[in-house]
Amino acid sequence: MKSGCMSKKVASLVLVATILAPNVVYADELIQKDETVFVVLKKNGEVKSQIISDWIHSDKSNVEISDKSILTNIKNVKGNEEPVKQAEKLVWKSDKNDIYYQGTTDKELPIQTNITYSLDGKEISGEEIIGKSGEVKIKIELVNLDKHQVDINGETKEMYTPFTTATVVNLPQDKFTNIKLDGGQMLSDGNNQVISFVAFPGLKQSLSLDGIIDDLDLDISLQDSMEISAHVDNFEMGPIYITAAPNLIESEEFKKATTLDELRDGINEITDASSKLAEGALKLADGGNTFYTKMGEFNEGINSLASSVTPLAEGINSLAAGAESADAGASDLVTGTKQLSDGVNQFGVGAVAFASGSNDFSTNATKISEGAIQLTDSYEKLADGAIAAGTGTKSISDGLSQLSEGTKKAYEGSAKLSETSKALSNNIQGISAELKGIPTEGLSEDQINKLNDCIAKIQATEAISKGIWDGNADLSGNLKAISDSTGTLSAGAVQVNAGINQLAEGGKAVKPYADTLNEGSKQLQAGAIKLNDASVELKTASEQIVSGSKALIDGSIALSTGLNKLVKEGTTPLKLKLPELVSGVAQIKDGSNQLYDASEELANGSKELSDNMTKFNEEGIKEIDEKASPKLDDIQEVIDRKDKLVEISDDYGTFAGLSSDMDGKVKFVMKTEDLKAVKEVVQLKVESTEKDEENGFFSWIKNIFNKDNDEKSN
């Protein structure tokens, strides 16, 4: 029930936090300095160690701040700035508005703490009483050491800086029973007793109230000590906490009072403040019940969160595995894409060569066609008469020469086209296979679309190449027929040269072959035109494929880089932190269950605090008001002392030093060593944050208890 102990401590200090909460209002232009003095006390109250934490705030940044401090071993806890130290002067240069630093000093504290223990009527040390049983008494005395010599109506008087202190003692009820107090308040939840004691050490002496209290026979006491009596079995207890601040309950009427009537009004204001304090305690009790109810809902939510962690962990592991697989696939994609790019480049070169050969072939086919037409005309003239035989023979000879030359070039172009077309077809098939083999896992939709488009274009190009191959086969057949016809024509020409008488008959024999040659030349020319058109489309498609392959390579590299970054910076760190998440949620679940139990104790303790505060208001403060006010009319010196007390409080500043252009406030937080069988080393650890400083005194007290709770759990 350690969380329960913490909750009861916080509840018992609601009154303390209200009284001690800082109410300093800073001047607009002054630099603000907020100081906290953390002290570890020995079991008898002597100082063991102390650390001072300072927070300097300026509304302006990039300014040089001149600070005053007696601290040594100064360390900047929230920045890299180093001060320039000259004696007690510190000069800070920072581009920020806030500076947080810590240091140490052996300066004497303004409040001395004396703690004594007795067992069965005999005084005993804190170390010796551990584990003992019997009737025990614990006395805690606070002595104000911050004395001043002041002038009151021409006479020198002793007064003390007005400190408000709060002491908290936690007694386990399984060890301490029949507990009695001579002052302070006690809260109980059936398992623990939390005792709080508010004192104003030196105030009675400062106001010279000893005689007045006796004369008025008031049942009140501004005591500076508290004694706890109890029966104990196997003595053991945690640390005693003491907090102090150099200010009293804020009352403007009390501060401004210059007459007895105004002083009476100030006392009335303090009375009203006490009434509001009681009302606040009652509201705390109501809030405690609400907190208890809502904690049930919160606890259910935490349990639901804990049950969701296992599916979350499985999902994260799957995500990490998928990301690693995608990363490996992306690397393969980059390699395959580069190979594809190389093949596409070769394909582009072949396509250009093919286009060039197609163009040459088309030109030669045209020449063949023209030669065939001329040859046909020559045969017709041959048939008209022997008279034109000489001319016809010459035309035939010229036509045969042109036909032979054209056929030769066409055959060479056809052979080159076949070779280029074959290489192109092989490249296209290889590229198509490589593209189809690229894994699409991990690719974006846009990259997949580009890849599919590229495959479609290559398949279309393959179809064009096949058409060209088929056309070239037909063309080869036609060329063979032309070649055969040319041979026949050559034989006929020989016969013509052999005898003019057989010319007419030979012309008739050649005529069918001429017609065949003419028809073949027409088909050859048509095929050449198609081949030329196809080569243009092939060149355009090859350029698009080359361009697309470059974009695909860039995209695959970007994808690989992104997936690699995802694995290294995303899924891998997430997977490594997963055990911490699972463990943390389990701890949250356990803590939530403990907090839920503690909320019930807080609700009960808050109700008891409300009842006690109402009693304190009705029987304490009202009694002061009713009995003391009429008598104060005759005590002018109290007014003068009150004014000096306010001045001393306003002038206190800080413990370690304050420059003239600063406003400052200070708080003291003291903690004794544990009184336990196993000796524990108490370490003073201060974690100063801006949030803690801004939340005020009450936030620190909770932080202190949280630290105590953590130490107990270790």
C-alpha positions in Angstrom: 0.0 0.0 0.0 2.8 2.4 -0.7 0.7 4.4 -3.1 -1.9 4.7 -0.3 0.8 6.2 2.0 1.7 8.8 -0.5 -2.0 9.7 -1.0 -2.5 10.2 2.7 0.6 12.3 3.0 -0.6 14.6 0.2 -4.1 14.8 1.8 -2.6 15.8 5.2 -0.6 18.6 3.6 -3.5 20.4 1.9 -3.6 22.8 4.9 0.1 23.1 4.8 0.3 23.8 1.1 -2.5 26.5 1.4 -0.6 28.3 4.1 2.9 28.0 2.5 1.9 28.5 -1.2 4.1 31.3 -2.6 2.2 34.5 -3.2 5.0 36.7 -4.4 4.0 39.1 -7.2 7.1 40.0 -9.3 7.6 43.4 -10.7 7.2 43.5 -14.5 10.8 44.6 -15.3 12.7 42.8 -12.6 14.5 39.5 -13.1 12.9 36.7 -11.1 14.9 34.2 -9.0 13.2 31.2 -7.4 15.3 29.2 -5.0 14.8 25.8 -3.3 17.0 24.5 -0.5 17.0 20.7 -0.3 18.4 19.3 3.0 19.0 15.8 4.3 18.9 15.6 8.1 20.4 13.0 10.4 18.0 11.1 12.7 18.5 13.8 15.4 17.8 16.7 13.0 21.4 17.8 12.4 22.2 18.8 8.8 23.9 16.0 6.8 23.9 17.5 3.3 22.2 20.2 1.3 21.8 21.2 -2.3 20.5 24.5 -3.5 18.5 24.8 -6.8 18.0 28.2 -8.4 15.8 29.2 -11.3 16.4 32.6 -12.9 13.7 33.9 -15.3 13.8 37.0 -17.5 11.0 38.2 -19.7 13.7 39.2 -22.2 16.1 36.8 -23.9 19.6 37.4 -25.2 20.5 39.5 -22.2 23.4 39.4 -19.7 22.2 38.6 -16.2 24.1 39.6 -13.2 23.4 37.2 -10.3 24.6 37.0 -6.7 25.3 33.7 -5.1 27.5 32.2 -2.4 27.2 28.7 -3.9 30.1 26.5 -5.0 30.3 23.6 -7.3 27.8 25.4 -9.6 26.3 23.2 -12.3 23.9 24.3 -15.1 21.3 21.6 -15.1 19.3 22.6 -18.2 21.7 24.2 -20.6 25.3 24.6 -21.7 25.9 28.2 -20.4 28.7 28.7 -18.0 28.7 31.7 -15.6 31.6 34.1 -15.2 32.3 34.0 -11.4 33.8 37.0 -9.6 33.6 36.5 -5.8 29.9 36.2 -5.1 28.9 37.6 -8.5 27.8 35.4 -11.3 27.3 36.7 -14.8 25.2 34.6 -17.1 24.9 35.1 -20.9 22.0 33.1 -22.5 19.7 33.3 -25.5 17.0 31.8 -23.4 14.6 33.3 -20.9 15.4 30.7 -18.1 18.5 29.4 -16.4 18.5 26.5 -14.0 21.5 25.7 -11.9 22.5 23.9 -8.6 25.3 24.3 -6.1 26.3 23.6 -2.6 27.1 25.7 0.5 27.9 25.1 4.2 25.9 28.2 5.3 23.9 27.7 8.4 20.2 27.1 7.9 17.8 29.7 9.3 15.8 26.9 11.0 17.4 24.5 13.4 15.7 21.1 13.8 16.1 19.1 17.1 14.6 15.6 17.2 14.8 13.5 20.4 13.6 10.0 21.1 12.8 8.3 24.4 11.8 4.7 25.2 10.0 3.8 28.5 11.0 7.2 30.0 14.7 7.1 29.0 16.3 9.1 26.2 17.7 7.0 23.4 19.3 7.8 20.0 17.6 7.3 16.7 20.0 4.5 15.8 19.4 2.6 19.0 15.6 2.8 19.1 15.3 0.9 15.8 13.7 -2.5 16.4 12.8 -1.7 20.1 9.3 -2.0 21.6 7.7 -0.1 24.4 6.3 3.4 25.2 8.0 5.8 22.9 8.1 9.6 22.6 9.3 11.6 19.6 9.8 15.3 20.1 10.4 17.6 17.1 11.5 21.2 17.9 12.0 24.0 15.4 14.3 26.9 16.4 14.4 30.2 14.4 18.1 31.2 14.1 17.5 34.2 11.8 17.6 36.9 14.4 17.5 40.7 13.8 18.1 43.7 15.9 15.4 46.3 15.1 14.4 49.7 16.4 11.0 49.9 18.0 10.1 53.4 19.3 13.8 54.2 19.9 14.5 50.9 21.7 16.4 47.9 20.2 14.4 44.8 20.1 15.1 41.2 18.9 12.9 39.9 16.2 13.0 36.9 13.9 12.3 36.4 10.2 8.8 35.0 10.1 9.0 31.4 8.9 6.0 29.2 8.3 6.9 25.5 8.7 5.1 22.3 8.2 6.2 18.9 9.6 4.8 15.6 8.4 5.4 12.3 10.2 4.0 8.9 8.9 3.6 6.2 11.5 2.6 2.6 10.4 -0.3 1.6 12.5 0.8 -2.0 12.6 3.7 -0.8 14.7 2.4 2.4 16.5 -0.8 2.3 18.6 -2.4 4.5 21.1 -0.9 7.6 19.5 -1.3 11.0 21.3 -0.2 14.5 20.2 0.3 17.7 22.1 -0.2 19.7 18.8 -0.8 19.2 15.1 -3.4 17.2 13.2 -3.6 13.4 12.6 -5.3 11.5 9.7 -6.0 7.8 9.8 -7.3 5.3 7.3 -7.0 2.2 9.4 -3.5 1.3 8.2 -1.4 4.4 8.7 -1.4 7.5 10.8 -0.2 10.7 9.1 0.6 13.6 11.5 1.0 17.2 10.3 2.2 20.1 12.4 2.2 23.7 11.4 4.5 26.1 13.4 5.7 29.7 13.2 9.0 29.5 15.1 10.0 32.8 16.7 6.7 34.5 15.9 5.6 34.6 19.5 8.9 36.2 20.5 8.8 38.7 17.6 5.4 40.0 18.5 6.1 39.8 22.3 2.9 37.8 22.8 4.0 35.7 25.8 2.4 38.0 28.4 -0.7 38.8 26.3 -1.6 35.2 25.8 -1.3 34.6 29.6 -3.3 37.7 30.5 -6.1 36.8 28.1 -6.1 33.2 29.3 -6.4 32.0 25.7 -6.5 28.3 25.1 -4.1 28.6 22.2 -0.3 28.1 21.7 2.1 29.4 19.1 4.3 26.4 20.0 7.5 25.7 18.2 7.6 22.0 19.0 5.4 18.9 18.9 5.6 15.7 20.9 4.3 12.3 19.8 3.5 9.6 22.3 2.7 6.0 21.4 3.1 2.4 22.1 5.5 0.8 19.5 6.3 -2.8 18.6 9.5 -3.3 16.7 10.2 0.4 16.1 10.5 1.4 12.5 9.4 4.4 10.5 10.1 6.4 7.4 11.7 9.9 7.1 10.3 13.0 8.8 9.6 15.8 6.3 9.8 19.5 7.2 9.1 22.4 4.8 9.6 26.1 5.5 9.1 29.4 3.8 9.9 33.0 5.0 6.3 34.3 4.9 3.1 34.1 6.9 -0.5 33.7 5.7 -1.1 36.5 3.2 -3.3 39.3 4.7 -3.3 42.7 3.1 -5.3 44.2 6.0 -2.8 42.8 8.4 0.2 44.2 6.5 -1.4 47.7 6.0 -2.7 48.1 9.6 -1.6 51.4 11.2 -4.1 51.6 14.0 -5.6 49.1 16.4 -8.9 49.1 14.4 -7.0 48.2 11.2 -5.1 45.5 13.1 -8.4 44.1 14.3 -9.6 44.1 10.7 -6.5 42.2 9.7 -7.2 39.6 12.3 -10.7 39.4 11.0 -9.3 38.8 7.5 -7.1 36.0 8.8 -10.3 34.6 10.5 -12.1 34.7 7.2 -9.2 33.0 5.5 -9.4 30.2 8.0 -13.1 29.8 7.3 -12.4 29.5 3.6 -9.7 27.0 4.5 -12.2 24.8 6.2 -14.6 25.2 3.3 -11.7 24.1 1.0 -11.1 21.0 3.1 -14.8 20.1 2.7 -14.5 20.5 -1.1 -11.4 18.3 -0.9 -13.5 15.6 0.7 -16.1 15.9 -2.1 -13.3 15.9 -4.7 -11.8 12.8 -3.0 -15.1 10.9 -3.5 -15.3 12.0 -7.1 -11.7 11.0 -7.6 -12.4 7.5 -6.1 -15.4 7.1 -8.5 -13.4 8.2 -11.6 -10.4 6.1 -10.6 -12.6 3.0 -11.1 -13.3 4.1 -14.7 -9.6 4.9 -15.2 -8.6 1.5 -13.8 -10.9 -0.3 -16.3 -9.3 1.7 -19.1 -5.8 0.7 -18.0 -6.7 -3.0 -17.9 -8.1 -2.7 -21.4 -4.9 -1.0 -22.5 -2.9 -3.9 -21.0 -5.0 -6.5 -22.8 -4.3 -4.7 -26.1 -0.6 -4.7 -25.8 -0.1 -8.4 -26.9 -1.9 -7.9 -30.3 0.0 -4.7 -30.7 3.3 -6.4 -30.1 2.4 -9.1 -32.6 1.5 -6.5 -35.2 4.8 -4.6 -34.6 6.8 -7.8 -35.1 4.9 -8.6 -38.3 5.4 -5.0 -39.5 9.2 -5.3 -38.8 9.4 -8.6 -40.7 7.5 -7.2 -43.6 9.6 -4.1 -43.8 12.8 -6.2 -43.8 11.4 -8.4 -46.6 10.4 -5.3 -48.6 13.8 -3.9 -48.1 15.5 -7.0 -49.5 13.0 -7.1 -52.4 13.8 -3.5 -53.2 17.5 -4.3 -53.4 16.7 -7.1 -55.9 14.5 -4.6 -57.8 17.3 -2.1 -58.1 19.6 -4.9 -59.5 17.0 -6.1 -61.9 16.1 -2.6 -63.0 19.7 -1.8 -63.8 19.9 -5.0 -65.9 16.7 -4.0 -67.7 18.2 -0.6 -68.4 21.3 -2.2 -70.0 19.1 -4.4 -72.1 16.9 -1.5 -73.1 19.9 0.5 -74.2 21.0 -2.4 -76.4 17.5 -2.7 -77.7 17.6 1.1 -78.6 20.8 0.6 -80.5 19.4 -2.3 -82.4 16.2 -0.4 -83.2 18.1 2.4 -84.7 20.2 0.0 -86.8 17.0 -1.7 -87.9 15.4 1.6 -88.8 18.4 2.5 -90.9 18.4 -0.9 -92.7 14.7 -0.6 -93.3 15.2 2.8 -95.0 18.0 1.4 -97.2 15.9 -1.6 -98.1 12.9 0.7 -99.0 15.2 2.7 -101.3 16.6 -0.4 -103.1 13.1 -1.9 -103.4 12.0 1.3 -105.2 14.9 0.9 -107.6 14.0 -2.7 -108.2 10.4 -1.7 -109.0 11.6 1.0 -111.4 13.9 -1.5 -113.1 11.1 -4.0 -113.5 8.8 -1.4 -115.1 11.6 -0.5 -117.6 12.2 -4.1 -118.3 8.5 -4.7 -119.1 8.5 -1.8 -121.4 11.5 -3.1 -123.2 9.9 -6.5 -123.8 6.8 -4.9 -125.3 9.0 -2.9 -127.6 10.8 -6.1 -128.5 7.6 -7.7 -129.5 6.7 -4.8 -131.8 9.4 -5.6 -134.3 12.8 -6.6 -135.1 13.6 -3.1 -136.3 13.7 -1.9 -132.8 15.7 -4.9 -131.7 18.9 -3.0 -131.3 17.2 -0.4 -129.2 15.3 -3.0 -127.2 18.3 -5.1 -126.6 20.2 -2.1 -125.2 17.2 -1.2 -122.9 17.0 -4.8 -121.8 20.7 -4.8 -121.1 20.4 -1.5 -119.1 17.3 -2.8 -117.3 19.1 -6.1 -116.4 22.1 -4.2 -115.1 19.8 -2.0 -112.9 17.8 -5.0 -111.9 20.9 -7.0 -111.0 22.3 -4.1 -109.0 19.0 -3.4 -107.2 18.5 -7.1 -106.5 22.0 -7.3 -105.1 21.4 -4.3 -102.8 18.0 -5.6 -101.8 19.3 -9.0 -101.0 22.1 -7.4 -98.8 19.5 -5.2 -97.1 17.2 -8.2 -96.5 20.1 -10.1 -95.0 21.0 -7.2 -92.8 17.4 -6.8 -91.9 17.1 -10.4 -90.9 20.2 -10.2 -88.7 19.0 -7.0 -87.0 15.5 -8.3 -86.6 16.7 -11.5 -85.1 19.0 -9.6 -82.6 16.1 -7.3 -81.9 13.7 -10.1 -81.2 16.1 -11.8 -78.8 16.6 -8.5 -76.9 12.9 -7.9 -76.8 12.2 -11.4 -75.4 15.0 -11.0 -72.8 13.8 -7.6 -71.7 10.2 -8.8 -71.5 11.3 -11.8 -69.3 13.3 -9.5 -67.0 10.4 -7.1 -66.6 7.9 -9.8 -65.9 10.3 -11.3 -63.3 10.6 -8.0 -61.3 8.8 -8.5 -57.9 6.1 -5.9 -57.3 5.9 -6.3 -53.5 6.8 -2.9 -51.9 6.4 -0.9 -55.1 4.0 2.1 -55.2 1.0 2.0 -57.4 2.5 4.5 -59.8 5.7 2.5 -60.1 3.7 -0.7 -60.8 1.7 1.1 -63.5 4.9 2.4 -65.2 6.3 -1.1 -65.1 3.2 -2.6 -66.7 3.1 0.1 -69.3 6.7 -0.6 -70.2 6.0 -4.3 -70.5 3.0 -3.6 -72.8 5.1 -1.4 -75.1 7.8 -4.0 -75.3 5.2 -6.6 -76.2 3.8 -4.3 -78.9 7.3 -3.8 -80.2 7.8 -7.6 -80.3 4.7 -7.9 -82.4 6.0 -5.3 -84.8 9.3 -7.1 -85.0 7.5 -10.4 -85.8 5.6 -8.6 -88.6 8.8 -7.3 -90.0 10.4 -10.8 -89.8 7.4 -12.3 -91.6 7.5 -9.5 -94.3 11.2 -10.0 -94.8 10.6 -13.7 -95.3 8.1 -12.9 -98.1 10.5 -10.3 -99.4 13.3 -12.9 -99.6 11.0 -15.2 -101.6 10.2 -12.4 -104.0 13.9 -11.5 -104.4 14.6 -15.2 -105.2 11.9 -15.1 -107.9 13.4 -11.9 -109.2 16.8 -13.4 -109.2 15.5 -16.4 -111.1 13.7 -14.2 -113.6 16.9 -12.1 -114.0 18.8 -15.3 -114.9 16.2 -16.3 -117.4 16.3 -12.8 -118.9 20.0 -12.9 -119.1 19.7 -16.2 -121.1 17.2 -14.6 -123.3 19.4 -11.6 -123.9 22.2 -14.1 -125.0 19.8 -15.6 -127.5 18.9 -12.2 -128.7 22.5 -11.4 -129.3 22.9 -14.9 -131.0 20.2 -14.3 -133.6 17.9 -11.6 -134.6 15.5 -14.1 -136.3 14.7 -15.7 -133.0 14.2 -12.4 -131.2 10.5 -12.2 -131.6 9.9 -15.7 -130.4 12.3 -15.2 -127.5 10.5 -12.0 -126.6 7.2 -13.9 -126.4 8.9 -16.5 -124.1 10.3 -13.7 -121.9 6.9 -11.8 -121.6 5.4 -14.0 -118.9 8.5 -13.7 -116.8 8.5 -9.9 -117.2 4.9 -9.8 -115.9 6.0 -11.9 -112.9 8.9 -9.6 -112.3 6.6 -6.6 -112.5 4.1 -8.0 -110.1 6.9 -9.1 -107.7 8.4 -5.6 -107.8 5.0 -4.1 -106.9 4.8 -6.5 -103.9 8.4 -5.7 -103.0 7.7 -1.9 -103.0 4.5 -2.4 -100.9 6.5 -4.5 -98.4 9.2 -1.9 -98.3 6.7 0.9 -97.4 5.3 -1.2 -94.6 8.8 -2.0 -93.4 9.8 1.7 -93.4 6.6 2.6 -91.5 7.2 -0.1 -88.9 10.8 1.0 -88.4 9.6 4.5 -87.6 7.2 3.1 -85.0 9.9 0.8 -83.7 12.3 3.7 -83.2 9.6 5.8 -81.4 8.8 2.9 -79.1 12.4 2.2 -78.4 12.9 5.8 -77.3 9.9 5.6 -75.0 11.2 2.3 -73.5 14.7 3.8 -72.9 13.1 6.9 -71.2 10.8 4.6 -69.1 13.6 2.4 -68.0 15.5 5.5 -66.7 12.4 6.6 -64.7 12.0 3.0 -63.4 15.6 2.9 -62.3 15.3 6.2 -60.4 12.0 5.1 -58.8 13.5 1.7 -57.7 16.5 3.4 -56.1 14.2 5.8 -54.3 12.1 2.9 -53.1 15.1 1.0 -51.9 16.4 4.0 -50.0 13.1 4.6 -48.4 12.6 1.0 -47.3 16.1 0.9 -45.9 15.4 4.0 -43.9 12.1 2.6 -42.7 13.9 -0.6 -41.4 16.8 1.2 -39.8 14.9 4.2 -38.3 11.4 2.9 -38.0 10.6 -0.7 -37.5 13.9 -1.9 -36.0 14.0 0.7 -33.2 10.3 0.1 -32.6 10.8 -3.6 -32.4 13.7 -3.1 -29.9 11.6 -0.8 -27.7 8.7 -3.3 -27.8 9.8 -5.2 -24.6 10.0 -1.9 -22.7 6.5 -1.0 -23.9 5.1 -4.3 -22.7 6.9 -4.0 -19.4 5.8 -0.4 -18.9 2.1 -1.2 -19.6 2.3 -4.0 -17.0 3.8 -1.5 -14.5 1.1 1.0 -15.3 -1.6 -1.6 -14.7 -0.1 -2.5 -11.3 0.2 1.1 -10.4 -3.3 1.9 -11.5 -4.7 -0.9 -9.2 -2.7 0.5 -6.3 -3.8 4.1 -7.1 -7.4 2.9 -7.2 -7.0 1.4 -3.7 -5.4 4.7 -2.6 -8.2 6.8 -4.0 -10.6 5.2 -1.5 -8.3 6.0 1.4 -7.9 9.6 0.1 -11.7 10.0 0.1 -11.9 8.8 3.7 -8.9 10.8 4.8 -10.2 14.0 3.1 -13.5 13.7 5.0 -11.7 13.5 8.3 -9.5 16.5 7.3 -12.7 18.5 6.5 -14.2 17.7 9.9 -11.0 18.6 11.8 -10.6 21.9 9.8 -14.2 22.9 10.7 -13.4 22.2 14.3 -10.1 24.1 14.1 -11.9 27.1 12.5 -14.7 27.2 15.1 -12.6 26.4 18.2 -9.3 27.9 17.3 -9.3 31.0 15.1 -12.7 32.3 16.3 -11.5 32.0 19.9 -8.5 34.2 19.0 -10.8 36.7 17.4 -13.3 36.9 20.2 -10.9 36.9 23.1 -7.9 38.8 21.7 -9.4 41.6 19.7 -10.8 43.6 22.6 -7.5 43.4 24.4 -5.4 44.6 21.5 -6.6 48.1 21.8 -4.1 48.7 24.5 -1.1 47.2 22.8 0.4 49.7 20.4 3.8 48.0 20.4 2.2 45.0 18.7 1.4 47.2 15.8 4.9 48.5 15.5 6.4 44.9 15.8 3.9 43.8 13.1 5.2 46.4 10.7 8.8 45.4 11.3 7.8 41.7 10.8 6.3 42.5 7.4 9.5 44.4 6.4 11.7 41.6 7.5 9.7 39.1 5.5 9.6 41.2 2.4 13.4 41.9 2.6 14.5 38.2 3.1 15.1 37.5 -0.6 16.8 34.1 -1.0 19.1 31.9 1.1 22.2 31.9 -1.3 22.1 35.5 -2.5 20.1 37.9 -4.6 21.3 40.8 -6.8 19.7 44.2 -6.4 17.8 44.1 -9.7 16.1 40.8 -8.9 12.9 39.7 -7.1 13.4 36.5 -5.2 11.7 33.8 -3.1 13.0 30.8 -1.3 11.6 27.5 0.1 13.3 24.9 2.3 12.6 21.2 2.0 14.1 19.0 4.7 14.0 15.2 5.1 15.5 13.0 7.8 17.1 9.6 7.3 14.9 6.5 7.6 14.7 4.9 10.9 14.8 1.3 9.7 16.6 -1.9 10.6 18.5 -2.0 7.3 20.6 1.1 7.0 20.0 2.9 3.7 22.1 5.5 2.2 20.0 8.6 1.7 21.0 10.4 -1.5 19.8 13.9 -2.2 18.6 14.0 -5.8 17.1 17.1 -7.2 15.5 17.1 -10.6 14.6 20.7 -11.3 12.2 21.4 -14.1 10.4 24.4 -15.3 7.0 22.7 -14.7 7.8 21.9 -11.1 8.9 25.4 -10.4 5.9 27.0 -11.9 3.4 24.6 -10.1 4.5 26.0 -6.7 5.1 24.6 -3.3 2.4 22.0 -3.2 3.8 20.3 -6.4 7.2 19.9 -4.7 5.7 18.2 -1.6 4.1 15.6 -3.9 7.3 15.1 -5.7 9.2 14.6 -2.5 6.7 12.0 -1.4 6.9 10.3 -4.8 10.7 10.1 -4.4 10.2 8.6 -0.9 7.7 6.1 -2.4 10.2 5.1 -5.1 13.0 4.6 -2.4 10.7 2.3 -0.4 9.9 0.2 -3.5 13.7 -0.3 -4.2 
